[in-house]
Amino acid sequence: MALLKLLDLKCIPCPLNVVKVKLALEKLSPNQELIIELDKGEPEEMVQKTLKEMGYLFKPIDEDKNSIKIQILNED
């Protein structure tokens, strides 16, 4: 069973949200999952681009008109 961590980045501007995601990912244990909440638009695009570049598996799990939740699996 994977452990979950939640990181709320709503209202956090770019590139600070990308930096916070990177720091949170560095602290994850193997097979621990990170769920991040962030604003739609540029924050969503920048974080997803960074996750792809870093080789992380992720998927959107919930969204509304203003924000999105993304689940990231740390398989290391």
Residue pairs with C-beta under 8 A, 6 or more apart in sequence:
2 31
2 32
2 33
2 73
3 29
3 31
3 32
3 33
4 32
4 33
4 34
4 35
5 24
5 28
5 32
5 33
5 34
5 35
6 34
6 35
6 36
6 37
7 20
7 21
7 24
7 34
7 35
7 36
7 37
8 36
8 37
9 17
9 20
9 21
9 36
9 37
9 38
9 39
9 43
9 47
10 37
10 38
10 39
10 67
11 39
12 20
12 38
12 39
12 43
13 43
14 42
14 43
14 46
15 46
17 38
17 43
17 46
17 47
18 46
18 47
18 50
21 34
21 36
21 47
21 50
21 51
22 50
22 54
24 34
24 36
25 34
25 54
25 56
25 72
25 74
28 34
28 74
29 74
30 74
30 75
30 76
31 73
31 74
31 75
32 74
33 71
33 72
33 73
33 74
34 71
34 72
34 74
35 61
35 69
35 70
35 71
35 72
36 47
36 69
36 70
36 72
37 67
37 68
37 69
38 44
38 47
38 67
38 68
38 70
39 66
39 67
39 68
40 63
40 65
40 66
40 67
40 68
44 68
44 70
47 70
48 58
48 70
51 58
51 70
51 72
56 72
56 73
56 74
57 72
57 73
57 75
58 70
58 71
58 72
58 73
59 70
59 71
60 68
60 69
60 70
60 71
61 69
61 70
61 71
62 68
62 69
63 69
